[in-house]
């Protein structure tokens, strides 16, 4: 039969593993959120530049 000390040590180790799994999950969510934010910013920049390029092309053709 296990002693109280061994039971407490096993419970502590189980809790450490559970905390590590939870931290890993939270880190994955945070990384996904960062990538999604970066993707949105890149897409918005692409749209801005595409719009500016269209205006510039229209201005060039209007000047000709």
PDB file of N, CA, C and O in Angstrom:
ATOM      1  N   UNK A   1       0.838  -1.183   0.000  1.00  0.00           N
ATOM      2  CA  UNK A   1       0.000   0.000   0.000  1.00  0.00           C
ATOM      3  C   UNK A   1       0.883   1.247   0.000  1.00  0.00           C
ATOM      4  O   UNK A   1       1.946   1.278   0.620  1.00  0.00           O
ATOM      5  N   UNK A   2       0.427   2.245  -0.692  1.00  0.00           N
ATOM      6  CA  UNK A   2       1.198   3.472  -0.810  1.00  0.00           C
ATOM      7  C   UNK A   2       1.091   4.305   0.457  1.00  0.00           C
ATOM      8  O   UNK A   2       0.066   4.314   1.138  1.00  0.00           O
ATOM      9  N   UNK A   3       2.156   4.988   0.745  1.00  0.00           N
ATOM     10  CA  UNK A   3       2.127   5.889   1.886  1.00  0.00           C
ATOM     11  C   UNK A   3       1.500   7.207   1.455  1.00  0.00           C
ATOM     12  O   UNK A   3       1.345   7.482   0.265  1.00  0.00           O
ATOM     13  N   UNK A   4       1.152   7.997   2.424  1.00  0.00           N
ATOM     14  CA  UNK A   4       0.562   9.300   2.139  1.00  0.00           C
ATOM     15  C   UNK A   4       1.536  10.162   1.340  1.00  0.00           C
ATOM     16  O   UNK A   4       1.127  10.890   0.436  1.00  0.00           O
ATOM     17  N   UNK A   5       2.817  10.080   1.674  1.00  0.00           N
ATOM     18  CA  UNK A   5       3.829  10.854   0.966  1.00  0.00           C
ATOM     19  C   UNK A   5       3.880  10.455  -0.510  1.00  0.00           C
ATOM     20  O   UNK A   5       3.964  11.321  -1.381  1.00  0.00           O
ATOM     21  N   UNK A   6       3.830   9.162  -0.796  1.00  0.00           N
ATOM     22  CA  UNK A   6       3.865   8.702  -2.185  1.00  0.00           C
ATOM     23  C   UNK A   6       2.621   9.153  -2.942  1.00  0.00           C
ATOM     24  O   UNK A   6       2.704   9.536  -4.109  1.00  0.00           O
ATOM     25  N   UNK A   7       1.473   9.106  -2.280  1.00  0.00           N
ATOM     26  CA  UNK A   7       0.228   9.532  -2.915  1.00  0.00           C
ATOM     27  C   UNK A   7       0.274  11.030  -3.231  1.00  0.00           C
ATOM     28  O   UNK A   7      -0.156  11.456  -4.303  1.00  0.00           O
ATOM     29  N   UNK A   8       0.794  11.818  -2.299  1.00  0.00           N
ATOM     30  CA  UNK A   8       0.917  13.254  -2.534  1.00  0.00           C
ATOM     31  C   UNK A   8       1.905  13.546  -3.673  1.00  0.00           C
ATOM     32  O   UNK A   8       1.680  14.447  -4.481  1.00  0.00           O
ATOM     33  N   UNK A   9       2.982  12.789  -3.727  1.00  0.00           N
ATOM     34  CA  UNK A   9       3.978  12.974  -4.792  1.00  0.00           C
ATOM     35  C   UNK A   9       3.362  12.627  -6.148  1.00  0.00           C
ATOM     36  O   UNK A   9       3.580  13.348  -7.121  1.00  0.00           O
ATOM     37  N   UNK A  10       2.604  11.544  -6.227  1.00  0.00           N
ATOM     38  CA  UNK A  10       1.946  11.168  -7.481  1.00  0.00           C
ATOM     39  C   UNK A  10       0.939  12.234  -7.897  1.00  0.00           C
ATOM     40  O   UNK A  10       0.862  12.592  -9.072  1.00  0.00           O
ATOM     41  N   UNK A  11       0.173  12.739  -6.943  1.00  0.00           N
ATOM     42  CA  UNK A  11      -0.815  13.770  -7.254  1.00  0.00           C
ATOM     43  C   UNK A  11      -0.128  15.042  -7.732  1.00  0.00           C
ATOM     44  O   UNK A  11      -0.598  15.695  -8.664  1.00  0.00           O
ATOM     45  N   UNK A  12       0.978  15.389  -7.097  1.00  0.00           N
ATOM     46  CA  UNK A  12       1.724  16.582  -7.509  1.00  0.00           C
ATOM     47  C   UNK A  12       2.260  16.411  -8.935  1.00  0.00           C
ATOM     48  O   UNK A  12       2.166  17.334  -9.744  1.00  0.00           O
ATOM     49  N   UNK A  13       2.815  15.249  -9.243  1.00  0.00           N
ATOM     50  CA  UNK A  13       3.325  14.974 -10.581  1.00  0.00           C
ATOM     51  C   UNK A  13       2.200  15.004 -11.605  1.00  0.00           C
ATOM     52  O   UNK A  13       2.379  15.539 -12.699  1.00  0.00           O
ATOM     53  N   UNK A  14       1.049  14.442 -11.271  1.00  0.00           N
ATOM     54  CA  UNK A  14      -0.101  14.471 -12.168  1.00  0.00           C
ATOM     55  C   UNK A  14      -0.528  15.908 -12.435  1.00  0.00           C
ATOM     56  O   UNK A  14      -0.842  16.272 -13.568  1.00  0.00           O
ATOM     57  N   UNK A  15      -0.537  16.719 -11.384  1.00  0.00           N
ATOM     58  CA  UNK A  15      -0.918  18.123 -11.533  1.00  0.00           C
ATOM     59  C   UNK A  15       0.091  18.882 -12.393  1.00  0.00           C
ATOM     60  O   UNK A  15      -0.299  19.723 -13.202  1.00  0.00           O
ATOM     61  N   UNK A  16       1.377  18.596 -12.226  1.00  0.00           N
ATOM     62  CA  UNK A  16       2.397  19.223 -13.054  1.00  0.00           C
ATOM     63  C   UNK A  16       2.193  18.886 -14.528  1.00  0.00           C
ATOM     64  O   UNK A  16       2.299  19.761 -15.387  1.00  0.00           O
ATOM     65  N   UNK A  17       1.903  17.626 -14.818  1.00  0.00           N
ATOM     66  CA  UNK A  17       1.661  17.214 -16.205  1.00  0.00           C
ATOM     67  C   UNK A  17       0.414  17.883 -16.766  1.00  0.00           C
ATOM     68  O   UNK A  17       0.401  18.325 -17.914  1.00  0.00           O
ATOM     69  N   UNK A  18      -0.623  17.952 -15.957  1.00  0.00           N
ATOM     70  CA  UNK A  18      -1.858  18.610 -16.406  1.00  0.00           C
ATOM     71  C   UNK A  18      -1.616  20.090 -16.679  1.00  0.00           C
ATOM     72  O   UNK A  18      -2.107  20.624 -17.673  1.00  0.00           O
ATOM     73  N   UNK A  19      -0.873  20.748 -15.815  1.00  0.00           N
ATOM     74  CA  UNK A  19      -0.549  22.165 -16.013  1.00  0.00           C
ATOM     75  C   UNK A  19       0.278  22.357 -17.287  1.00  0.00           C
ATOM     76  O   UNK A  19       0.064  23.308 -18.039  1.00  0.00           O
ATOM     77  N   UNK A  20       1.221  21.448 -17.517  1.00  0.00           N
ATOM     78  CA  UNK A  20       2.052  21.550 -18.725  1.00  0.00           C
ATOM     79  C   UNK A  20       1.201  21.373 -19.978  1.00  0.00           C
ATOM     80  O   UNK A  20       1.388  22.096 -20.956  1.00  0.00           O
ATOM     81  N   UNK A  21       0.270  20.423 -19.964  1.00  0.00           N
ATOM     82  CA  UNK A  21      -0.627  20.224 -21.115  1.00  0.00           C
ATOM     83  C   UNK A  21      -1.485  21.463 -21.342  1.00  0.00           C
ATOM     84  O   UNK A  21      -1.689  21.888 -22.480  1.00  0.00           O
ATOM     85  N   UNK A  22      -1.982  22.034 -20.259  1.00  0.00           N
ATOM     86  CA  UNK A  22      -2.832  23.217 -20.386  1.00  0.00           C
ATOM     87  C   UNK A  22      -2.028  24.409 -20.919  1.00  0.00           C
ATOM     88  O   UNK A  22      -2.524  25.149 -21.769  1.00  0.00           O
ATOM     89  N   UNK A  23      -0.808  24.606 -20.439  1.00  0.00           N
ATOM     90  CA  UNK A  23       0.040  25.685 -20.939  1.00  0.00           C
ATOM     91  C   UNK A  23       0.345  25.488 -22.417  1.00  0.00           C
ATOM     92  O   UNK A  23       0.324  26.449 -23.186  1.00  0.00           O
ATOM     93  N   UNK A  24       0.628  24.257 -22.822  1.00  0.00           N
ATOM     94  CA  UNK A  24       0.910  23.985 -24.235  1.00  0.00           C
ATOM     95  C   UNK A  24      -0.305  24.327 -25.094  1.00  0.00           C
ATOM     96  O   UNK A  24      -0.160  24.902 -26.173  1.00  0.00           O
ATOM     97  N   UNK A  25      -1.496  23.977 -24.621  1.00  0.00           N
ATOM     98  CA  UNK A  25      -2.722  24.273 -25.353  1.00  0.00           C
ATOM     99  C   UNK A  25      -2.939  25.781 -25.466  1.00  0.00           C
ATOM    100  O   UNK A  25      -3.268  26.288 -26.538  1.00  0.00           O
ATOM    101  N   UNK A  26      -2.755  26.486 -24.364  1.00  0.00           N
ATOM    102  CA  UNK A  26      -2.923  27.945 -24.365  1.00  0.00           C
ATOM    103  C   UNK A  26      -1.896  28.591 -25.286  1.00  0.00           C
ATOM    104  O   UNK A  26      -2.220  29.539 -26.002  1.00  0.00           O
ATOM    105  N   UNK A  27      -0.663  28.091 -25.276  1.00  0.00           N
ATOM    106  CA  UNK A  27       0.374  28.637 -26.159  1.00  0.00           C
ATOM    107  C   UNK A  27       0.014  28.419 -27.624  1.00  0.00           C
ATOM    108  O   UNK A  27       0.253  29.292 -28.459  1.00  0.00           O
ATOM    109  N   UNK A  28      -0.563  27.252 -27.941  1.00  0.00           N
ATOM    110  CA  UNK A  28      -0.984  26.993 -29.319  1.00  0.00           C
ATOM    111  C   UNK A  28      -2.098  27.951 -29.729  1.00  0.00           C
ATOM    112  O   UNK A  28      -2.093  28.470 -30.845  1.00  0.00           O
ATOM    113  N   UNK A  29      -3.045  28.186 -28.835  1.00  0.00           N
ATOM    114  CA  UNK A  29      -4.118  29.124 -29.147  1.00  0.00           C
ATOM    115  C   UNK A  29      -3.579  30.534 -29.353  1.00  0.00           C
ATOM    116  O   UNK A  29      -3.999  31.238 -30.272  1.00  0.00           O
ATOM    117  N   UNK A  30      -2.657  30.940 -28.504  1.00  0.00           N
ATOM    118  CA  UNK A  30      -2.073  32.280 -28.626  1.00  0.00           C
ATOM    119  C   UNK A  30      -1.296  32.407 -29.940  1.00  0.00           C
ATOM    120  O   UNK A  30      -1.368  33.439 -30.606  1.00  0.00           O
ATOM    121  N   UNK A  31      -0.562  31.370 -30.308  1.00  0.00           N
ATOM    122  CA  UNK A  31       0.189  31.404 -31.562  1.00  0.00           C
ATOM    123  C   UNK A  31      -0.769  31.488 -32.750  1.00  0.00           C
ATOM    124  O   UNK A  31      -0.524  32.234 -33.698  1.00  0.00           O
ATOM    125  N   UNK A  32      -1.849  30.729 -32.698  1.00  0.00           N
ATOM    126  CA  UNK A  32      -2.834  30.777 -33.783  1.00  0.00           C
ATOM    127  C   UNK A  32      -3.456  32.166 -33.879  1.00  0.00           C
ATOM    128  O   UNK A  32      -3.695  32.674 -34.974  1.00  0.00           O
ATOM    129  N   UNK A  33      -3.715  32.773 -32.728  1.00  0.00           N
ATOM    130  CA  UNK A  33      -4.287  34.121 -32.723  1.00  0.00           C
ATOM    131  C   UNK A  33      -3.304  35.131 -33.321  1.00  0.00           C
ATOM    132  O   UNK A  33      -3.698  36.012 -34.086  1.00  0.00           O
ATOM    133  N   UNK A  34      -2.013  34.995 -32.965  1.00  0.00           N
ATOM    134  CA  UNK A  34      -1.003  35.892 -33.525  1.00  0.00           C
ATOM    135  C   UNK A  34      -0.903  35.728 -35.041  1.00  0.00           C
ATOM    136  O   UNK A  34      -0.839  36.718 -35.770  1.00  0.00           O
ATOM    137  N   UNK A  35      -0.890  34.474 -35.519  1.00  0.00           N
ATOM    138  CA  UNK A  35      -0.810  34.248 -36.960  1.00  0.00           C
ATOM    139  C   UNK A  35      -2.032  34.792 -37.670  1.00  0.00           C
ATOM    140  O   UNK A  35      -1.913  35.358 -38.756  1.00  0.00           O
ATOM    141  N   UNK A  36      -3.210  34.633 -37.076  1.00  0.00           N
ATOM    142  CA  UNK A  36      -4.438  35.135 -37.689  1.00  0.00           C
ATOM    143  C   UNK A  36      -4.394  36.662 -37.779  1.00  0.00           C
ATOM    144  O   UNK A  36      -4.793  37.242 -38.789  1.00  0.00           O
ATOM    145  N   UNK A  37      -3.907  37.306 -36.715  1.00  0.00           N
ATOM    146  CA  UNK A  37      -3.782  38.766 -36.727  1.00  0.00           C
ATOM    147  C   UNK A  37      -2.801  39.202 -37.808  1.00  0.00           C
ATOM    148  O   UNK A  37      -3.064  40.162 -38.532  1.00  0.00           O
ATOM    149  N   UNK A  38      -1.677  38.509 -37.922  1.00  0.00           N
ATOM    150  CA  UNK A  38      -0.693  38.819 -38.943  1.00  0.00           C
ATOM    151  C   UNK A  38      -1.284  38.627 -40.341  1.00  0.00           C
ATOM    152  O   UNK A  38      -1.034  39.426 -41.244  1.00  0.00           O
ATOM    153  N   UNK A  39      -2.060  37.571 -40.510  1.00  0.00           N
ATOM    154  CA  UNK A  39      -2.700  37.312 -41.797  1.00  0.00           C
ATOM    155  C   UNK A  39      -3.677  38.428 -42.161  1.00  0.00           C
ATOM    156  O   UNK A  39      -3.704  38.880 -43.306  1.00  0.00           O
ATOM    157  N   UNK A  40      -4.474  38.868 -41.197  1.00  0.00           N
ATOM    158  CA  UNK A  40      -5.424  39.960 -41.455  1.00  0.00           C
ATOM    159  C   UNK A  40      -4.694  41.243 -41.827  1.00  0.00           C
ATOM    160  O   UNK A  40      -5.106  41.943 -42.751  1.00  0.00           O
ATOM    161  N   UNK A  41      -3.612  41.559 -41.117  1.00  0.00           N
ATOM    162  CA  UNK A  41      -2.851  42.768 -41.418  1.00  0.00           C
ATOM    163  C   UNK A  41      -2.221  42.684 -42.802  1.00  0.00           C
ATOM    164  O   UNK A  41      -2.230  43.666 -43.544  1.00  0.00           O
ATOM    165  N   UNK A  42      -1.676  41.532 -43.156  1.00  0.00           N
ATOM    166  CA  UNK A  42      -1.057  41.366 -44.469  1.00  0.00           C
ATOM    167  C   UNK A  42      -2.105  41.491 -45.570  1.00  0.00           C
ATOM    168  O   UNK A  42      -1.854  42.110 -46.604  1.00  0.00           O
ATOM    169  N   UNK A  43      -3.265  40.911 -45.349  1.00  0.00           N
ATOM    170  CA  UNK A  43      -4.326  40.992 -46.349  1.00  0.00           C
ATOM    171  C   UNK A  43      -4.809  42.436 -46.507  1.00  0.00           C
ATOM    172  O   UNK A  43      -5.058  42.889 -47.624  1.00  0.00           O
ATOM    173  N   UNK A  44      -4.938  43.153 -45.401  1.00  0.00           N
ATOM    174  CA  UNK A  44      -5.355  44.552 -45.465  1.00  0.00           C
ATOM    175  C   UNK A  44      -4.306  45.386 -46.203  1.00  0.00           C
ATOM    176  O   UNK A  44      -4.660  46.259 -46.996  1.00  0.00           O
ATOM    177  N   UNK A  45      -3.035  45.129 -45.955  1.00  0.00           N
ATOM    178  CA  UNK A  45      -1.971  45.854 -46.657  1.00  0.00           C
ATOM    179  C   UNK A  45      -2.018  45.529 -48.146  1.00  0.00           C
ATOM    180  O   UNK A  45      -1.842  46.418 -48.979  1.00  0.00           O
ATOM    181  N   UNK A  46      -2.252  44.276 -48.483  1.00  0.00           N
ATOM    182  CA  UNK A  46      -2.364  43.890 -49.887  1.00  0.00           C
ATOM    183  C   UNK A  46      -3.511  44.643 -50.564  1.00  0.00           C
ATOM    184  O   UNK A  46      -3.363  45.151 -51.676  1.00  0.00           O
ATOM    185  N   UNK A  47      -4.649  44.708 -49.883  1.00  0.00           N
ATOM    186  CA  UNK A  47      -5.795  45.430 -50.459  1.00  0.00           C
ATOM    187  C   UNK A  47      -5.474  46.912 -50.634  1.00  0.00           C
ATOM    188  O   UNK A  47      -5.819  47.495 -51.662  1.00  0.00           O
ATOM    189  N   UNK A  48      -4.817  47.536 -49.646  1.00  0.00           N
ATOM    190  CA  UNK A  48      -4.447  48.947 -49.764  1.00  0.00           C
ATOM    191  C   UNK A  48      -3.526  49.172 -50.952  1.00  0.00           C
ATOM    192  O   UNK A  48      -3.732  50.094 -51.741  1.00  0.00           O
ATOM    193  N   UNK A  49      -2.515  48.331 -51.075  1.00  0.00           N
ATOM    194  CA  UNK A  49      -1.560  48.504 -52.172  1.00  0.00           C
ATOM    195  C   UNK A  49      -2.215  48.235 -53.526  1.00  0.00           C
ATOM    196  O   UNK A  49      -1.919  48.917 -54.507  1.00  0.00           O
ATOM    197  N   UNK A  50      -3.093  47.255 -53.578  1.00  0.00           N
ATOM    198  CA  UNK A  50      -3.781  46.964 -54.842  1.00  0.00           C
ATOM    199  C   UNK A  50      -4.660  48.135 -55.249  1.00  0.00           C
ATOM    200  O   UNK A  50      -4.718  48.489 -56.427  1.00  0.00           O
ATOM    201  N   UNK A  51      -5.340  48.733 -54.292  1.00  0.00           N
ATOM    202  CA  UNK A  51      -6.188  49.889 -54.584  1.00  0.00           C
ATOM    203  C   UNK A  51      -5.341  51.055 -55.078  1.00  0.00           C
ATOM    204  O   UNK A  51      -5.703  51.716 -56.051  1.00  0.00           O
ATOM    205  N   UNK A  52      -4.227  51.308 -54.421  1.00  0.00           N
ATOM    206  CA  UNK A  52      -3.337  52.394 -54.851  1.00  0.00           C
ATOM    207  C   UNK A  52      -2.797  52.132 -56.247  1.00  0.00           C
ATOM    208  O   UNK A  52      -2.691  53.054 -57.056  1.00  0.00           O
ATOM    209  N   UNK A  53      -2.460  50.896 -56.530  1.00  0.00           N
ATOM    210  CA  UNK A  53      -1.938  50.552 -57.854  1.00  0.00           C
ATOM    211  C   UNK A  53      -3.009  50.764 -58.917  1.00  0.00           C
ATOM    212  O   UNK A  53      -2.709  51.242 -60.011  1.00  0.00           O
ATOM    213  N   UNK A  54      -4.252  50.414 -58.606  1.00  0.00           N
ATOM    214  CA  UNK A  54      -5.350  50.638 -59.556  1.00  0.00           C
ATOM    215  C   UNK A  54      -5.536  52.126 -59.824  1.00  0.00           C
ATOM    216  O   UNK A  54      -5.697  52.535 -60.974  1.00  0.00           O
ATOM    217  N   UNK A  55      -5.516  52.932 -58.774  1.00  0.00           N
ATOM    218  CA  UNK A  55      -5.643  54.388 -58.952  1.00  0.00           C
ATOM    219  C   UNK A  55      -4.483  54.943 -59.773  1.00  0.00           C
ATOM    220  O   UNK A  55      -4.690  55.788 -60.644  1.00  0.00           O
ATOM    221  N   UNK A  56      -3.275  54.477 -59.505  1.00  0.00           N
ATOM    222  CA  UNK A  56      -2.108  54.951 -60.244  1.00  0.00           C
ATOM    223  C   UNK A  56      -2.215  54.561 -61.717  1.00  0.00           C
ATOM    224  O   UNK A  56      -1.900  55.362 -62.597  1.00  0.00           O
ATOM    225  N   UNK A  57      -2.659  53.332 -61.984  1.00  0.00           N
ATOM    226  CA  UNK A  57      -2.819  52.898 -63.366  1.00  0.00           C
ATOM    227  C   UNK A  57      -3.890  53.710 -64.069  1.00  0.00           C
ATOM    228  O   UNK A  57      -3.737  54.083 -65.232  1.00  0.00           O
ATOM    229  N   UNK A  58      -4.975  53.982 -63.356  1.00  0.00           N
ATOM    230  CA  UNK A  58      -6.059  54.787 -63.950  1.00  0.00           C
ATOM    231  C   UNK A  58      -5.569  56.201 -64.216  1.00  0.00           C
ATOM    232  O   UNK A  58      -5.923  56.791 -65.237  1.00  0.00           O
ATOM    233  N   UNK A  59      -4.771  56.753 -63.328  1.00  0.00           N
ATOM    234  CA  UNK A  59      -4.244  58.105 -63.512  1.00  0.00           C
ATOM    235  C   UNK A  59      -3.297  58.147 -64.701  1.00  0.00           C
ATOM    236  O   UNK A  59      -3.311  59.107 -65.472  1.00  0.00           O
ATOM    237  N   UNK A  60      -2.468  57.106 -64.859  1.00  0.00           N
ATOM    238  CA  UNK A  60      -1.547  57.070 -65.994  1.00  0.00           C
ATOM    239  C   UNK A  60      -2.304  56.998 -67.311  1.00  0.00           C
ATOM    240  O   UNK A  60      -1.942  57.687 -68.265  1.00  0.00           O
ATOM    241  N   UNK A  61      -3.346  56.179 -67.382  1.00  0.00           N
ATOM    242  CA  UNK A  61      -4.107  56.062 -68.617  1.00  0.00           C
ATOM    243  C   UNK A  61      -4.897  57.340 -68.886  1.00  0.00           C
ATOM    244  O   UNK A  61      -5.108  57.703 -70.043  1.00  0.00           O
ATOM    245  N   UNK A  62      -5.330  58.021 -67.838  1.00  0.00           N
ATOM    246  CA  UNK A  62      -6.059  59.269 -68.028  1.00  0.00           C
ATOM    247  C   UNK A  62      -5.141  60.364 -68.565  1.00  0.00           C
ATOM    248  O   UNK A  62      -5.579  61.246 -69.303  1.00  0.00           O
ATOM    249  N   UNK A  63      -3.865  60.300 -68.189  1.00  0.00           N
ATOM    250  CA  UNK A  63      -2.926  61.320 -68.642  1.00  0.00           C
ATOM    251  C   UNK A  63      -2.518  61.096 -70.093  1.00  0.00           C
ATOM    252  O   UNK A  63      -2.073  62.025 -70.767  1.00  0.00           O
ATOM    253  N   UNK A  64      -2.668  59.875 -70.569  1.00  0.00           N
ATOM    254  CA  UNK A  64      -2.252  59.587 -71.961  1.00  0.00           C
ATOM    255  C   UNK A  64      -3.279  60.031 -72.907  1.00  0.00           C
ATOM    256  O   UNK A  64      -3.112  59.875 -74.117  1.00  0.00           O
TER     257      UNK A  64
END
